[in-house]
């Protein structure tokens, strides 16, 4: 299995391909797209939006219909205990996701600022002008 970054990239490539193939019927894909987005770990937080909202990972429909370890060995008392632990630690998970997101933003900001060179222009300085703006017909 790949890293979350690889999975996210693969998911978005697959999604883009489906939308392109759907052409004018893309609106029918909206529920699938939202489900995919909400259950895919985001690069900035390493968590799924679903988990950040509800405190646990979503169970995909195949797990319910075909069965999985979670559904085959379900015990109400154990499930309630696990769910309570997930809810008790939810704020901590959200804080960690926020810190990861802020750290990523800081890294991006530093990378940008490292390349950025402020320039002050004086009157009569020569500047490069985009030809598209000059060549557009009026109106």
N, C-alpha and C positions, 0 to 999 in steps of 0.2 A: 504494500500500500504506500502511496506517495505522501509527501509532506502536505500540510494544509495549504501551502502556497501553490503546489502543483495541482491539488484537487480543485482549488478555487479557479485557477487558470483553465483547467480542463472543463469545469462546469460552465464557465462563461463562453468558451469556444463552442461547446455542445449547444448551449442556449442560443447563441448567435446563429448557428447553423439551422436550428429548428425555426427560429423567427424568419429567417430568410426563405426557407422552404415554404412556410405558411403563407407568404405573400400578403394578400389582402385579408386573410383570416387570422391575423396575429392576435386580435382581441380575445379569441377563444383560448389562447395560451396564457393569458394573464394569471389565472389561479395557479397554474403549474409554475410559472415564473416566480410568483410570490412565494410559493411553497419552497422552491429551490433556493431562492435568496435567503429566506428566513431559516433554512436548515443547513446552510453552508457556512463553515467558519470564515469569518472576515479577516483579511490580512492585518488590519489595524488593531484588532482585539484578540485574535486567535480563538474567538468564541462565536457561536451562532447567535443571531438576534433573538431567536426563539428561546435559547437558554438564558440570555440576559433578561428577558421579560418574565418567563415562567419558572426559571430556576432549574430546569432539567432539559436534557436533549429530547427532541421530538422522536416519536416512534413512527417510522415510515409505514405506509399502508401494507407493504409486503410482509413486514414483521407480524402484523395483525392477522392477515389472511393466511400466510404460509406457516406462521409460528416461528418463534425464535427462543433463545434462552430466557429472555425476559417474559415472554408469554407462556412458554411451556412449564416453567418452574415458578409461576406466580403464587405468592402467598400473601394474603391480605395484611397480616400483622407485620411481616418483614417489609412489605412495600410501604406501609404507613410510616415505619421507622426511617426507611431510606428517604422517603419524601420529606419528612420532618427535618432530617439532616440537610437535605438540599435547600430547603427553605431557610434554615438557620444560617447557612453559609452563603446565601444568595448575595447579600450586601458585599461580602468579601470578594466574591467572583466579579461583581460589577465594579468594585474599586480596582481590582487587578486589571480588568479590561480597560477602564478609564486611564489608568497609569500607562498601560501599553500603548493606547491610542495617543496620549499626550507625548510619550517618548518618541513615537514614530513621527508625530508632527514636528517635534523639536529637531529630530534628525533631518527631516526634509527642509525645515527652515534654515538650519545651519549649512546644509549643502547648497541651498540657493544663495544664502548670504555670502558664502565663500567665493562664489563665482560672480556675484554682483559687484560692479564698480560704479559708484555714483559719479556722474559727470555734471559739471555746471557749465551751462552754455552762456556765452556772452553774445551781445549784439554783433552781427556780421560774421558769426561762426557759420561754417558750411555744415549742412546736415543732409543726410540721405533722405530722399523723399520717395515714397512708394508710387510707382507709375500708374497703378490701377486707379488711384484716386484722381490723378491728373487726366487719364484717358477716358473716364466715364462721361457719357453724354449728360448734359444738364437735365435736371428733372428726374 
